[in-house]
Amino acid sequence: MESNLKCPECGHLEKLEMPTDQCIFFHPCSGCGTVLKPLPGDCCVFCSFGDVSCPPKAAE
């Protein structure tokens, strides 16, 4: 499963494959280098900044 991750700092859009067995807590933006972290209440960067929720969250 893939998701488009959008950096809140620079707006860079990056298509990434989401792991099905874990949550990704940190991801460096390939545009500006900002380390993305989940927003309060979210389990991972895909839930906070992606256009598709992560597999564990989507399963709920």
Secondary structure in CASP SS format (residue, H / E / C, confidence):
PFRMAT SS
TARGET T0000
AUTHOR 0000-0000-0000
METHOD secondary structure of the structure
MODEL  1
M C 1.00
E E 1.00
S E 1.00
N E 1.00
L E 1.00
K E 1.00
C C 1.00
P C 1.00
E C 1.00
C C 1.00
G C 1.00
H C 1.00
L E 1.00
E E 1.00
K E 1.00
L E 1.00
E E 1.00
M C 1.00
P C 1.00
T C 1.00
D C 1.00
Q C 1.00
C C 1.00
I C 1.00
F C 1.00
F C 1.00
H E 1.00
P E 1.00
C C 1.00
S C 1.00
G C 1.00
C C 1.00
G C 1.00
T C 1.00
V E 1.00
L E 1.00
K C 1.00
P C 1.00
L C 1.00
P C 1.00
G C 1.00
D C 1.00
C C 1.00
C C 1.00
V H 1.00
F H 1.00
C H 1.00
S H 1.00
F H 1.00
G E 1.00
D C 1.00
V C 1.00
S C 1.00
C C 1.00
P H 1.00
P H 1.00
K H 1.00
A H 1.00
A H 1.00
E C 1.00
END
